Amino acid sequence: MICYRQEVRGIPLWLLQDYLLELGGSLGLDGRIAGDGWSASLIQQADFQVGSLRVAQVLLELEAEPEVWKRLQPSLQDKLMRAGG
């Protein structure tokens, strides 16, 4: 099992949730998102702040079977890439 953990900045929780749903996940009653061979949780963190600049920050924790991760990872990284950083 691959365990992936990343603090994502500049993308709100609801949009990260949409991204995971677009990757084939379904939202469970417990708030986790699960797809075929993977599951993820999103945890809202305190805003990241530098001076007066504040940006949303969400902790993404994802577990996947190794073969599933090989397919899922490039698509996930494309979705997480944002203009400006």
N, C-alpha and C positions, 0 to 999 in steps of 0.2 A: 504494500500500500504506500503510495506517495502522499506525503503530508506537505502541503504548500501553505505558506502564511505570508501575507503582505499587508503593510499599511498602505492604503490607497488614499492619496490626497487629491482634492480638487474634483472628485466625482461624488455626488450625493448618494446616500444609501439606496434610495429608491431607484436610481439609475443603474447602480451595480446589480441590484436585484433584477431589473429588466434585462441586463446583459446576460446574466446567468440563465434566465428563462429562455432567452433567444438561443442559448447554447444547448437547449433541450431539457432544461430542468423544470421541475414542478415544485411549487411552494407547498410545504407541509404545514400542518396545524401548529407545529412547534417553531415555525419561522425558518427552519432549514430549507434549503433548496437542494433537491436531489435529481440526478439524471441517471442514465444507464451506466453503472460502474463508478459513479462519483457522487459526493454530497458536499455542501458548503454551508457555512454560516457567515453572516455579516454582523459585525458589532460596531455600533456607532461609538466613535471616540470623541474626545474633546477636540474642538477646532485646532488646527495647527496655526500658530501665530508667529509672525516675524514683524516686529514693529507694529504698525497699525493694520497690516495685512492679515486677514483671517481666511482660512480655507477649510472646507469640510474634510474630515479624516475618518475613514472606515477601515476596520480590520477585517480582512478577508481570510478565512480559514477554509481550506479545501482539501478533501481527501479523495484520491482516485486510484484505481487499479493502474499499474504502470503502462499498459497498452492504451488505456483510455486517456491517460495523461498526455501521452505522445500525440494523440489526435486533438485533445482539448486545449493544450497549452498555447499553440500558435494563435488560435482564434481568440482565446482569452487575452493574450498579450496585445493583439491588434485592437481589441475593444478598450483596453486600459491605456493605450497610447493616446495622449491628448496633445493638441497643439500648444506650444509654449512650455512643454516640460513633461 
